[in-house]
């Protein structure tokens, strides 16, 4: 082999070695880009699924909250029509509040569809059909159950003297 052939052989070997390493890195880069694209697609799919799940959970909570507040309003109306004495048995004049059977039935359905603790609609029915031994005690129980259902905790201020506001100093609003 001549001197020039040896130089040419070394140069070709160096170029081939460089091209081999370059092509190997290029292939890794291409695979990495594909991997990153797949990972990004999966992350976006999971993110979208979590957003949808959060949206549904928020809507369910709103429906549960609305059903509970409607129920407490219906109980207030029921109490205003059935209460005639205070805790000591003294006669009282109660400010009347009204609701309809349709509203009570709709509320009951909402409770059955949205509430996890079925003690709430069960107690609601017992109160509405006159099967409550003590409406004020059951009202306190109901409020505790609702607080827990809505995630407000169990720290409930209970005072049997002031469980329910029978009379208010406000004037009735027309309309």
VEXDOMAR-568553 format. One record per residue: z, x, y of N, C-alpha, C in turn; residue in three letters. Coordinates in nm, 3 decimals. Each point is the difference from the previous one (the first is absolute). Layout:
% VEXDOMAR-568553
+---------+---------+---------+---------+---------+---------+---------+---------+---------+-----+
|     n.Z |     n.X |     n.Y |    ca.Z |    ca.X |    ca.Y |     c.Z |     c.X |     c.Y |   r |
+---------+---------+---------+---------+---------+---------+---------+---------+---------+-----+
|       Z |       X |       Y |       Z |       X |       Y |       Z |       X |       Y | ala |
...
+---------+---------+---------+---------+---------+---------+---------+---------+---------+-----+
***
This chain:
% VEXDOMAR-568553
+---------+---------+---------+---------+---------+---------+---------+---------+---------+-----+
|     n.Z |     n.X |     n.Y |    ca.Z |    ca.X |    ca.Y |     c.Z |     c.X |     c.Y |   r |
+---------+---------+---------+---------+---------+---------+---------+---------+---------+-----+
|   0.000 |   0.083 |  -0.115 |   0.000 |  -0.083 |   0.115 |   0.000 |   0.090 |   0.124 | unk |
|  -0.075 |  -0.049 |   0.094 |  -0.010 |   0.077 |   0.124 |   0.111 |  -0.042 |   0.094 | unk |
|   0.012 |   0.082 |   0.100 |   0.103 |  -0.025 |   0.100 |  -0.021 |  -0.135 |   0.066 | unk |
|  -0.122 |  -0.034 |   0.032 |  -0.032 |  -0.128 |   0.063 |   0.022 |  -0.117 |  -0.096 | unk |
|  -0.024 |   0.017 |  -0.122 |   0.023 |  -0.105 |  -0.098 |   0.151 |  -0.030 |  -0.013 | unk |
|   0.078 |   0.108 |   0.003 |   0.145 |  -0.016 |  -0.010 |   0.051 |  -0.076 |   0.124 | unk |
|  -0.050 |   0.037 |   0.118 |   0.041 |  -0.068 |   0.123 |  -0.043 |  -0.146 |  -0.005 | unk |
|  -0.121 |  -0.023 |  -0.045 |  -0.051 |  -0.137 |  -0.010 |   0.083 |  -0.081 |  -0.100 | unk |
|   0.036 |   0.061 |  -0.112 |   0.080 |  -0.067 |  -0.103 |   0.138 |  -0.034 |   0.058 | unk |
|   0.060 |   0.092 |   0.071 |   0.131 |  -0.024 |   0.060 |  -0.011 |  -0.112 |   0.105 | unk |
|  -0.103 |   0.002 |   0.081 |  -0.019 |  -0.101 |   0.103 |  -0.020 |  -0.138 |  -0.062 | unk |
|  -0.086 |  -0.007 |  -0.103 |  -0.026 |  -0.129 |  -0.066 |   0.129 |  -0.050 |  -0.066 | unk |
|   0.076 |   0.088 |  -0.062 |   0.125 |  -0.039 |  -0.063 |   0.098 |  -0.051 |   0.105 | unk |
|   0.008 |   0.068 |   0.113 |   0.091 |  -0.042 |   0.107 |  -0.042 |  -0.137 |   0.055 | unk |
|  -0.131 |  -0.016 |   0.021 |  -0.051 |  -0.128 |   0.052 |   0.027 |  -0.110 |  -0.102 | unk |
|  -0.026 |   0.027 |  -0.128 |   0.022 |  -0.100 |  -0.105 |   0.148 |  -0.035 |  -0.007 | unk |
|   0.085 |   0.100 |   0.011 |   0.144 |  -0.024 |  -0.004 |   0.044 |  -0.086 |   0.120 | unk |
|  -0.052 |   0.034 |   0.118 |   0.031 |  -0.074 |   0.121 |  -0.048 |  -0.144 |  -0.012 | unk |
|  -0.125 |  -0.019 |  -0.045 |  -0.056 |  -0.135 |  -0.016 |   0.079 |  -0.081 |  -0.102 | unk |
|   0.041 |   0.065 |  -0.109 |   0.079 |  -0.068 |  -0.103 |   0.132 |  -0.050 |   0.058 | unk |
|   0.069 |   0.087 |   0.072 |   0.127 |  -0.037 |   0.060 |  -0.021 |  -0.109 |   0.106 | unk |
|  -0.107 |   0.015 |   0.080 |  -0.031 |  -0.098 |   0.104 |  -0.029 |  -0.138 |  -0.061 | unk |
|  -0.084 |  -0.003 |  -0.103 |  -0.034 |  -0.127 |  -0.065 |   0.123 |  -0.063 |  -0.068 | unk |
|   0.088 |   0.084 |  -0.055 |   0.122 |  -0.051 |  -0.063 |   0.089 |  -0.067 |   0.106 | unk |
|   0.018 |   0.064 |   0.114 |   0.081 |  -0.058 |   0.108 |  -0.066 |  -0.126 |   0.056 | unk |
|  -0.129 |   0.003 |   0.012 |  -0.073 |  -0.118 |   0.051 |   0.020 |  -0.118 |  -0.095 | unk |
|  -0.005 |   0.023 |  -0.130 |   0.022 |  -0.105 |  -0.099 |   0.142 |  -0.055 |   0.010 | unk |
|   0.098 |   0.091 |   0.018 |   0.139 |  -0.044 |   0.017 |   0.014 |  -0.086 |   0.124 | unk |
|  -0.063 |   0.041 |   0.108 |   0.005 |  -0.073 |   0.125 |  -0.059 |  -0.139 |  -0.016 | unk |
|  -0.113 |  -0.010 |  -0.069 |  -0.063 |  -0.130 |  -0.023 |   0.091 |  -0.090 |  -0.083 | unk |
|   0.058 |   0.055 |  -0.105 |   0.092 |  -0.078 |  -0.084 |   0.121 |  -0.042 |   0.083 | unk |
|   0.052 |   0.089 |   0.079 |   0.116 |  -0.031 |   0.084 |  -0.033 |  -0.113 |   0.097 | unk |
|  -0.116 |   0.005 |   0.062 |  -0.041 |  -0.106 |   0.093 |  -0.008 |  -0.134 |  -0.073 | unk |
|  -0.055 |   0.000 |  -0.121 |  -0.008 |  -0.123 |  -0.079 |   0.140 |  -0.050 |  -0.035 | unk |
|   0.089 |   0.093 |  -0.039 |   0.138 |  -0.036 |  -0.033 |   0.070 |  -0.060 |   0.121 | unk |
|  -0.018 |   0.063 |   0.115 |   0.062 |  -0.049 |   0.122 |  -0.053 |  -0.139 |   0.034 | unk |
|  -0.129 |  -0.020 |  -0.015 |  -0.059 |  -0.131 |   0.029 |   0.059 |  -0.107 |  -0.094 | unk |
|   0.017 |   0.033 |  -0.128 |   0.057 |  -0.095 |  -0.097 |   0.146 |  -0.029 |   0.032 | unk |
|   0.075 |   0.104 |   0.033 |   0.141 |  -0.018 |   0.034 |   0.012 |  -0.086 |   0.126 | unk |
|  -0.083 |   0.026 |   0.099 |   0.001 |  -0.078 |   0.124 |  -0.032 |  -0.146 |  -0.029 | unk |
|  -0.100 |  -0.025 |  -0.085 |  -0.036 |  -0.137 |  -0.036 |   0.117 |  -0.070 |  -0.068 | unk |
|   0.068 |   0.069 |  -0.089 |   0.115 |  -0.060 |  -0.070 |   0.116 |  -0.027 |   0.097 | unk |
|   0.025 |   0.092 |   0.091 |   0.106 |  -0.019 |   0.098 |  -0.029 |  -0.121 |   0.086 | unk |
|  -0.124 |  -0.014 |   0.044 |  -0.038 |  -0.115 |   0.082 |   0.015 |  -0.131 |  -0.077 | unk |
|  -0.034 |   0.001 |  -0.129 |   0.016 |  -0.121 |  -0.082 |   0.147 |  -0.038 |  -0.014 | unk |
|   0.085 |   0.100 |  -0.023 |   0.144 |  -0.026 |  -0.012 |   0.055 |  -0.049 |   0.134 | unk |
|  -0.043 |   0.063 |   0.109 |   0.043 |  -0.040 |   0.134 |  -0.038 |  -0.146 |   0.027 | unk |
|  -0.122 |  -0.037 |  -0.035 |  -0.046 |  -0.137 |   0.021 |   0.082 |  -0.098 |  -0.086 | unk |
|   0.029 |   0.038 |  -0.122 |   0.079 |  -0.084 |  -0.090 |   0.142 |  -0.018 |   0.055 | unk |
|   0.059 |   0.107 |   0.051 |   0.135 |  -0.009 |   0.058 |   0.001 |  -0.087 |   0.126 | unk |
|  -0.103 |   0.012 |   0.083 |  -0.010 |  -0.084 |   0.120 |  -0.010 |  -0.147 |  -0.038 | unk |
|  -0.079 |  -0.031 |  -0.102 |  -0.015 |  -0.138 |  -0.047 |   0.132 |  -0.052 |  -0.056 | unk |
|   0.068 |   0.083 |  -0.077 |   0.128 |  -0.038 |  -0.057 |   0.103 |  -0.024 |   0.112 | unk |
|  -0.001 |   0.085 |   0.102 |   0.091 |  -0.016 |   0.113 |  -0.031 |  -0.127 |   0.078 | unk |
|  -0.127 |  -0.030 |   0.018 |  -0.041 |  -0.122 |   0.071 |   0.048 |  -0.123 |  -0.076 | unk |
|  -0.015 |  -0.001 |  -0.131 |   0.044 |  -0.112 |  -0.083 |   0.152 |  -0.013 |   0.005 | unk |
|   0.072 |   0.112 |  -0.011 |   0.146 |  -0.004 |   0.005 |   0.049 |  -0.053 |   0.135 | unk |
|  -0.067 |   0.040 |   0.108 |   0.037 |  -0.048 |   0.133 |  -0.021 |  -0.150 |   0.010 | unk |
|  -0.112 |  -0.049 |  -0.050 |  -0.029 |  -0.144 |   0.005 |   0.101 |  -0.077 |  -0.084 | unk |
|   0.032 |   0.051 |  -0.118 |   0.099 |  -0.067 |  -0.085 |   0.134 |  -0.008 |   0.071 | unk |
|   0.040 |   0.110 |   0.066 |   0.128 |   0.000 |   0.071 |  -0.003 |  -0.103 |   0.113 | unk |
|  -0.109 |  -0.008 |   0.074 |  -0.011 |  -0.097 |   0.108 |   0.013 |  -0.143 |  -0.053 | unk |
|  -0.064 |  -0.028 |  -0.113 |   0.008 |  -0.134 |  -0.060 |   0.142 |  -0.029 |  -0.048 | unk |
|   0.064 |   0.099 |  -0.062 |   0.138 |  -0.015 |  -0.048 |   0.094 |  -0.026 |   0.119 | unk |
|  -0.016 |   0.079 |   0.105 |   0.082 |  -0.015 |   0.120 |  -0.017 |  -0.139 |   0.061 | unk |
|  -0.124 |  -0.043 |   0.013 |  -0.029 |  -0.132 |   0.057 |   0.060 |  -0.111 |  -0.086 | unk |
|  -0.014 |   0.010 |  -0.130 |   0.055 |  -0.103 |  -0.090 |   0.152 |  -0.008 |   0.013 | unk |
|   0.065 |   0.115 |   0.010 |   0.147 |   0.001 |   0.011 |   0.045 |  -0.061 |   0.133 | unk |
|  -0.065 |   0.037 |   0.109 |   0.040 |  -0.056 |   0.130 |  -0.028 |  -0.150 |   0.007 | unk |
|  -0.113 |  -0.042 |  -0.056 |  -0.031 |  -0.144 |  -0.004 |   0.106 |  -0.073 |  -0.080 | unk |
|   0.038 |   0.056 |  -0.114 |   0.102 |  -0.062 |  -0.085 |   0.133 |  -0.013 |   0.075 | unk |
|   0.041 |   0.106 |   0.070 |   0.126 |  -0.007 |   0.075 |  -0.008 |  -0.106 |   0.109 | unk |
|  -0.116 |  -0.017 |   0.062 |  -0.019 |  -0.106 |   0.100 |   0.010 |  -0.137 |  -0.062 | unk |
|  -0.056 |  -0.017 |  -0.119 |   0.007 |  -0.128 |  -0.070 |   0.144 |  -0.030 |  -0.040 | unk |
|   0.072 |   0.102 |  -0.044 |   0.142 |  -0.020 |  -0.034 |   0.076 |  -0.041 |   0.125 | unk |
|  -0.030 |   0.063 |   0.113 |   0.066 |  -0.039 |   0.126 |  -0.027 |  -0.148 |   0.031 | unk |
|  -0.124 |  -0.043 |  -0.017 |  -0.034 |  -0.140 |   0.027 |   0.078 |  -0.091 |  -0.095 | unk |
|   0.005 |   0.037 |  -0.126 |   0.073 |  -0.079 |  -0.099 |   0.148 |  -0.009 |   0.037 | unk |
|   0.058 |   0.113 |   0.037 |   0.141 |   0.001 |   0.040 |   0.024 |  -0.087 |   0.123 | unk |
|  -0.093 |   0.003 |   0.094 |   0.018 |  -0.079 |   0.122 |   0.000 |  -0.150 |  -0.029 | unk |
|  -0.064 |  -0.038 |  -0.107 |  -0.006 |  -0.142 |  -0.036 |   0.112 |  -0.041 |  -0.095 | unk |
|   0.062 |   0.095 |  -0.068 |   0.103 |  -0.035 |  -0.099 |   0.141 |   0.036 |   0.042 | unk |
|   0.017 |   0.091 |   0.093 |   0.135 |   0.042 |   0.040 |   0.058 |  -0.102 |   0.098 | unk |
|   0.123 |  -0.038 |  -0.024 |   0.066 |  -0.093 |   0.092 |   0.141 |   0.046 |   0.037 | unk |
|   0.046 |   0.112 |  -0.062 |   0.134 |   0.051 |   0.034 |  -0.001 |   0.153 |  -0.007 | unk |
|   0.098 |   0.060 |   0.070 |   0.009 |   0.146 |  -0.001 |   0.078 |   0.045 |  -0.124 | unk |
|   0.031 |   0.130 |  -0.007 |   0.070 |   0.055 |  -0.117 |   0.140 |  -0.056 |  -0.019 | unk |
|   0.059 |  -0.052 |   0.107 |   0.134 |  -0.060 |  -0.011 |  -0.008 |  -0.151 |  -0.025 | unk |
|  -0.119 |  -0.055 |  -0.014 |  -0.016 |  -0.142 |  -0.027 |  -0.005 |  -0.086 |   0.125 | unk |
|   0.003 |   0.061 |   0.117 |  -0.007 |  -0.078 |   0.124 |  -0.144 |  -0.045 |   0.023 | unk |
|  -0.017 |  -0.125 |   0.040 |  -0.137 |  -0.049 |   0.026 |  -0.067 |   0.080 |   0.112 | unk |
|  -0.129 |   0.026 |  -0.017 |  -0.077 |   0.070 |   0.103 |  -0.130 |  -0.075 |   0.025 | unk |
|  -0.048 |   0.014 |   0.120 |  -0.131 |  -0.055 |   0.036 |  -0.100 |   0.116 |  -0.010 | unk |
|  -0.090 |  -0.006 |  -0.095 |  -0.093 |   0.110 |  -0.025 |  -0.132 |  -0.025 |   0.073 | unk |
|  -0.051 |   0.106 |   0.064 |  -0.134 |  -0.008 |   0.059 |  -0.101 |  -0.006 |  -0.115 | unk |
|  -0.079 |  -0.105 |  -0.003 |  -0.094 |  -0.021 |  -0.110 |  -0.123 |   0.091 |   0.011 | unk |
|  -0.044 |   0.043 |  -0.115 |  -0.121 |   0.082 |  -0.013 |  -0.081 |  -0.065 |  -0.112 | unk |
|  -0.128 |  -0.010 |   0.016 |  -0.080 |  -0.074 |  -0.099 |  -0.104 |   0.088 |  -0.066 | unk |
|  -0.032 |  -0.036 |  -0.121 |  -0.109 |   0.060 |  -0.075 |  -0.059 |  -0.111 |  -0.087 | unk |
|  -0.105 |   0.030 |  -0.073 |  -0.062 |  -0.102 |  -0.085 |   0.009 |   0.042 |  -0.146 | unk |
|  -0.018 |  -0.099 |  -0.086 |  -0.003 |   0.029 |  -0.144 |  -0.118 |   0.092 |  -0.031 | unk |
|  -0.111 |  -0.019 |   0.071 |  -0.118 |   0.085 |  -0.020 |   0.033 |   0.147 |   0.032 | unk |
|   0.072 |   0.022 |   0.111 |   0.038 |   0.137 |   0.036 |   0.095 |   0.061 |  -0.103 | unk |
|   0.094 |  -0.081 |  -0.049 |   0.095 |   0.048 |  -0.100 |  -0.072 |   0.034 |  -0.131 | unk |
|  -0.094 |  -0.083 |  -0.040 |  -0.075 |   0.028 |  -0.124 |  -0.088 |   0.124 |   0.015 | unk |
|  -0.064 |   0.012 |   0.114 |  -0.084 |   0.118 |   0.026 |   0.086 |   0.126 |  -0.001 | unk |
|   0.117 |  -0.009 |   0.060 |   0.093 |   0.114 |   0.002 |   0.044 |   0.035 |  -0.142 | unk |
|   0.033 |  -0.099 |  -0.079 |   0.041 |   0.024 |  -0.138 |  -0.110 |   0.071 |  -0.077 | unk |
|  -0.124 |  -0.046 |   0.017 |  -0.113 |   0.067 |  -0.066 |  -0.014 |   0.144 |   0.048 | unk |
|   0.014 |   0.022 |   0.129 |  -0.009 |   0.136 |   0.054 |   0.108 |   0.089 |  -0.059 | unk |
|   0.120 |  -0.053 |  -0.013 |   0.108 |   0.078 |  -0.059 |  -0.032 |   0.037 |  -0.145 | unk |
|  -0.046 |  -0.099 |  -0.076 |  -0.031 |   0.026 |  -0.141 |  -0.110 |   0.105 |  -0.016 | unk |
|  -0.094 |   0.004 |   0.095 |  -0.112 |   0.093 |  -0.011 |   0.030 |   0.140 |   0.057 | unk |
|   0.098 |   0.011 |   0.088 |   0.019 |   0.129 |   0.067 |   0.133 |   0.069 |  -0.029 | unk |
|   0.101 |  -0.073 |  -0.040 |   0.134 |   0.054 |  -0.015 |   0.020 |   0.061 |  -0.138 | unk |
|   0.060 |   0.119 |  -0.005 |   0.029 |   0.064 |  -0.128 |   0.129 |  -0.054 |  -0.063 | unk |
|   0.100 |  -0.031 |   0.083 |   0.128 |  -0.050 |  -0.050 |  -0.006 |  -0.153 |  -0.004 | unk |
|  -0.015 |  -0.055 |  -0.119 |  -0.016 |  -0.146 |  -0.012 |   0.131 |  -0.077 |   0.018 | unk |
|   0.110 |   0.070 |   0.026 |   0.124 |  -0.069 |   0.038 |  -0.019 |  -0.067 |   0.136 | unk |
|  -0.091 |   0.054 |   0.083 |  -0.022 |  -0.056 |   0.133 |  -0.064 |  -0.139 |  -0.007 | unk |
|  -0.116 |  -0.018 |  -0.064 |  -0.053 |  -0.137 |  -0.007 |   0.088 |  -0.094 |  -0.082 | unk |
|   0.072 |   0.053 |  -0.098 |   0.090 |  -0.085 |  -0.079 |   0.113 |  -0.054 |   0.088 | unk |
|   0.061 |   0.088 |   0.079 |   0.108 |  -0.043 |   0.090 |  -0.055 |  -0.093 |   0.108 | unk |
|  -0.118 |   0.030 |   0.050 |  -0.064 |  -0.087 |   0.099 |  -0.014 |  -0.143 |  -0.054 | unk |
|  -0.050 |  -0.012 |  -0.121 |  -0.016 |  -0.133 |  -0.060 |   0.135 |  -0.069 |  -0.019 | unk |
|   0.099 |   0.075 |  -0.050 |   0.133 |  -0.062 |  -0.019 |   0.055 |  -0.051 |   0.133 | unk |
|  -0.020 |   0.075 |   0.106 |   0.049 |  -0.043 |   0.131 |  -0.077 |  -0.123 |   0.048 | unk |
|  -0.130 |  -0.003 |  -0.020 |  -0.085 |  -0.108 |   0.051 |   0.020 |  -0.132 |  -0.074 | unk |
|   0.037 |   0.008 |  -0.127 |   0.015 |  -0.125 |  -0.077 |   0.146 |  -0.043 |  -0.013 | unk |
|   0.087 |   0.061 |   0.080 |   0.140 |  -0.043 |   0.004 |   0.084 |   0.049 |  -0.116 | unk |
|  -0.039 |   0.107 |  -0.067 |   0.079 |   0.052 |  -0.111 |   0.088 |   0.118 |   0.040 | unk |
|   0.020 |   0.018 |   0.128 |   0.084 |   0.108 |   0.050 |   0.143 |  -0.051 |   0.013 | unk |
|   0.095 |   0.076 |  -0.053 |   0.141 |  -0.038 |   0.013 |   0.051 |   0.028 |   0.140 | unk |
|  -0.052 |   0.105 |   0.063 |   0.042 |   0.037 |   0.134 |  -0.120 |   0.060 |   0.072 | unk |
|  -0.060 |  -0.077 |   0.089 |  -0.122 |   0.045 |   0.068 |   0.021 |   0.127 |   0.082 | unk |
|   0.115 |   0.014 |   0.063 |   0.025 |   0.119 |   0.082 |   0.011 |   0.126 |  -0.085 | unk |
|   0.067 |  -0.011 |  -0.114 |   0.009 |   0.113 |  -0.093 |  -0.138 |   0.035 |  -0.051 | unk |
|  -0.077 |  -0.102 |  -0.039 |  -0.135 |   0.024 |  -0.050 |  -0.091 |   0.058 |   0.109 | unk |
|   0.020 |  -0.041 |   0.125 |  -0.078 |   0.057 |   0.110 |   0.029 |   0.149 |   0.013 | unk |
|   0.127 |   0.039 |  -0.009 |   0.034 |   0.142 |   0.006 |  -0.061 |   0.075 |  -0.119 | unk |
|   0.007 |  -0.059 |  -0.119 |  -0.059 |   0.061 |  -0.119 |  -0.151 |   0.017 |   0.022 | unk |
|  -0.064 |  -0.104 |   0.052 |  -0.144 |   0.005 |   0.023 |  -0.035 |   0.112 |   0.098 | unk |
|   0.075 |   0.012 |   0.106 |  -0.029 |   0.105 |   0.099 |   0.015 |   0.139 |  -0.062 | unk |
|   0.102 |   0.018 |  -0.084 |   0.015 |   0.129 |  -0.068 |  -0.118 |   0.029 |  -0.091 | unk |
|  -0.042 |  -0.103 |  -0.076 |  -0.115 |   0.016 |  -0.089 |  -0.127 |   0.035 |   0.078 | unk |
|  -0.020 |  -0.067 |   0.112 |  -0.119 |   0.025 |   0.082 |   0.004 |   0.140 |   0.059 | unk |
|   0.115 |   0.042 |   0.048 |   0.012 |   0.137 |   0.055 |  -0.040 |   0.102 |  -0.106 | unk |
|   0.049 |  -0.019 |  -0.121 |  -0.032 |   0.094 |  -0.108 |  -0.149 |  -0.008 |  -0.035 | unk |
|  -0.054 |  -0.121 |  -0.008 |  -0.141 |  -0.019 |  -0.034 |  -0.091 |   0.068 |   0.101 | unk |
|   0.036 |  -0.007 |   0.127 |  -0.084 |   0.057 |   0.105 |   0.031 |   0.147 |   0.027 | unk |
|   0.094 |   0.056 |  -0.074 |   0.029 |   0.142 |   0.013 |   0.090 |   0.034 |   0.117 | unk |
|   0.077 |  -0.098 |   0.048 |   0.091 |   0.023 |   0.112 |   0.138 |   0.043 |  -0.045 | unk |
|   0.018 |   0.018 |  -0.129 |   0.128 |   0.045 |  -0.051 |   0.098 |  -0.113 |  -0.024 | unk |
|   0.120 |   0.038 |  -0.040 |   0.100 |  -0.101 |  -0.035 |   0.112 |  -0.008 |   0.103 | unk |
|  -0.012 |   0.071 |   0.110 |   0.102 |  -0.002 |   0.104 |  -0.014 |  -0.130 |   0.079 | unk |
|   0.071 |  -0.102 |  -0.044 |  -0.012 |  -0.133 |   0.058 |   0.132 |  -0.041 |   0.060 | unk |
|  -0.002 |  -0.038 |   0.126 |   0.122 |  -0.046 |   0.068 |   0.024 |  -0.146 |  -0.040 | unk |
|   0.104 |  -0.020 |  -0.074 |   0.033 |  -0.134 |  -0.047 |   0.123 |  -0.051 |   0.073 | unk |
|  -0.014 |  -0.118 |   0.058 |   0.112 |  -0.061 |   0.071 |  -0.015 |  -0.151 |  -0.017 | unk |
|   0.079 |  -0.056 |  -0.089 |  -0.015 |  -0.142 |  -0.034 |   0.023 |  -0.091 |   0.120 | unk |
|   0.071 |   0.049 |   0.102 |   0.020 |  -0.080 |   0.122 |  -0.132 |  -0.019 |   0.075 | unk |
|  -0.085 |   0.102 |  -0.007 |  -0.123 |  -0.002 |   0.080 |  -0.124 |   0.023 |  -0.086 | unk |
|  -0.003 |  -0.060 |  -0.117 |  -0.114 |   0.015 |  -0.089 |  -0.124 |  -0.068 |   0.054 | unk |
|   0.021 |  -0.111 |   0.066 |  -0.115 |  -0.080 |   0.043 |   0.025 |  -0.057 |   0.139 | unk |
|  -0.100 |   0.004 |   0.084 |   0.008 |  -0.050 |   0.136 |  -0.036 |  -0.148 |  -0.001 | unk |
|   0.102 |  -0.085 |   0.012 |  -0.021 |  -0.145 |  -0.008 |  -0.041 |  -0.059 |   0.135 | unk |
|   0.058 |   0.052 |   0.104 |  -0.026 |  -0.055 |   0.133 |  -0.036 |   0.116 |   0.092 | unk |
|  -0.100 |  -0.022 |   0.082 |  -0.038 |   0.105 |   0.096 |   0.006 |  -0.055 |   0.142 | unk |
|   0.021 |   0.085 |   0.096 |   0.008 |  -0.045 |   0.140 |  -0.138 |  -0.015 |   0.065 | unk |
|  -0.104 |   0.010 |  -0.077 |  -0.135 |  -0.002 |   0.057 |  -0.056 |  -0.141 |   0.006 | unk |
|  -0.085 |  -0.020 |   0.097 |  -0.068 |  -0.129 |   0.012 |  -0.119 |  -0.002 |  -0.094 | unk |
|  -0.033 |  -0.120 |  -0.048 |  -0.118 |  -0.014 |  -0.083 |  -0.124 |   0.021 |   0.084 | unk |
|  -0.098 |   0.065 |  -0.062 |  -0.126 |   0.027 |   0.066 |  -0.101 |  -0.105 |  -0.047 | unk |
|  -0.067 |  -0.066 |   0.091 |  -0.100 |  -0.100 |  -0.038 |  -0.124 |   0.070 |  -0.053 | unk |
|  -0.062 |  -0.064 |  -0.101 |  -0.127 |   0.050 |  -0.046 |   0.012 |   0.070 |  -0.124 | unk |
+---------+---------+---------+---------+---------+---------+---------+---------+---------+-----+
***
